[in-house]
């Protein structure tokens, strides 16, 4: 069935925490200094949890068995792309299912694809990611920070 001319693409996103009060952020290749979490669109017939694991692995090289699912945001969250960024593939934006994961190991390699959409990856405080995300995603990131806050506290050692 063809897509309608105006639609929001279904997607999934991941907040990945390291247990030290930091989250994994990816710096966009096309916008220097713009950080975001792993995310992407659902493929036909794909469940949101399967999609988020696929996106995490495609964008970071982190496999499903390196992560522990901690929580899911209770409702889908939507953002609208600026008109210039809208396309047949992206639609008007995304309606996303969001998940929070913690890493099982204290450290591991993050492998960004060559010539991918990201130039670097870093473990940052959530507020640093929020200050660096593109403006149209800020409301979503604020909701994620608020909802996942209790899970993101630094472990006492």
C-alpha positions in Angstrom: 0.0 0.0 0.0 1.5 3.4 -0.9 2.3 5.9 1.9 0.0 8.9 2.2 1.6 12.2 1.1 1.7 13.4 4.8 2.5 11.0 7.5 4.6 10.5 10.6 7.1 7.6 10.4 6.9 5.1 13.2 10.2 4.7 15.1 12.0 3.6 18.2 14.8 5.2 20.3 17.2 4.2 23.0 18.6 5.9 26.1 21.6 3.8 27.1 23.0 4.4 30.6 26.4 3.3 31.9 25.5 3.2 35.6 27.8 6.1 36.3 25.3 8.8 35.6 26.1 9.1 31.9 24.2 8.2 28.7 25.5 7.3 25.3 25.2 10.2 22.9 26.0 10.3 19.2 27.2 13.4 17.5 25.5 14.0 14.1 27.9 14.1 11.1 25.8 16.8 9.4 25.4 19.2 12.3 28.6 19.7 14.3 27.9 19.7 18.1 24.4 18.2 17.7 24.0 15.1 19.9 21.2 12.6 19.9 20.4 9.1 21.1 20.3 6.0 18.8 16.9 6.0 17.0 15.3 5.1 13.7 12.3 4.0 11.9 10.4 0.7 12.2 10.6 -1.6 9.2 7.3 -3.2 7.9 6.0 -5.6 10.5 8.8 -4.9 13.0 8.0 -4.5 16.7 9.4 -1.4 18.5 11.7 -3.4 20.8 13.2 -5.3 17.9 13.6 -2.1 15.9 15.4 -0.4 18.8 17.9 -3.3 19.2 18.5 -3.2 15.4 19.0 0.5 15.4 21.4 0.4 18.4 23.5 -2.3 16.6 23.5 -0.5 13.3 24.5 2.8 14.7 26.9 1.8 17.5 27.8 -1.9 17.1 26.4 -2.6 20.5 24.6 -6.0 20.5 21.4 -6.9 22.3 23.2 -9.2 24.8 25.4 -6.2 26.0 22.3 -4.4 27.3 19.7 -4.8 30.0 16.2 -3.3 29.3 15.3 -1.2 32.3 12.2 0.8 31.3 10.0 1.9 28.5 8.4 5.3 28.2 4.7 4.7 28.6 3.5 6.6 25.5 4.8 7.1 22.0 6.5 10.5 21.6 6.4 12.6 18.3 8.5 15.3 16.7 7.9 17.2 13.6 10.8 17.8 11.2 11.5 21.3 9.8 9.8 21.5 6.4 13.2 21.5 4.6 14.1 18.2 6.2 10.8 16.4 5.4 10.9 13.8 2.6 9.0 10.8 1.3 11.2 8.6 3.5 11.1 10.6 6.7 7.6 12.0 6.4 6.7 14.9 8.5 8.6 13.5 11.5 8.5 10.5 13.7 6.3 9.0 16.4 8.7 7.0 18.5 8.7 4.3 21.2 11.5 5.0 23.7 13.4 2.5 25.8 16.0 2.8 28.6 18.8 0.3 28.8 21.8 -0.1 31.1 25.0 -1.6 29.9 25.9 -5.0 31.4 29.7 -4.5 31.1 31.6 -1.5 32.5 33.0 -0.7 29.1 33.1 -1.9 25.5 33.9 -0.6 22.0 31.4 1.5 20.2 31.8 1.1 16.5 30.2 3.8 14.3 29.7 2.9 10.7 32.1 4.5 8.2 30.3 7.3 6.4 27.3 6.9 8.6 25.1 9.6 10.1 27.3 10.1 13.2 30.8 11.4 13.5 31.5 10.5 17.2 30.1 8.8 20.3 30.5 9.8 23.9 29.2 9.1 27.4 27.7 12.3 28.6 25.5 13.6 31.4 21.9 13.6 30.2 21.7 17.4 30.6 24.6 17.8 28.2 22.8 15.7 25.6 19.7 17.8 26.1 21.5 21.0 25.6 23.1 19.7 22.3 20.1 18.1 20.7 18.4 19.9 17.8 15.6 22.2 18.9 12.7 20.2 17.4 13.7 17.1 19.6 14.2 19.0 22.9 10.6 18.5 24.1 11.0 14.7 23.7 14.4 14.7 25.4 13.0 16.7 28.4 10.2 14.1 28.8 12.7 11.3 28.6 15.0 12.9 31.2 12.1 13.5 33.6 10.6 10.0 33.2 13.9 8.0 33.3 15.5 10.2 36.0 15.0 7.7 38.8 16.8 5.0 36.8 19.7 7.2 35.8 21.2 7.9 39.2 24.8 7.1 39.5 25.6 3.8 41.3 27.3 4.2 44.6 30.6 2.4 44.8 
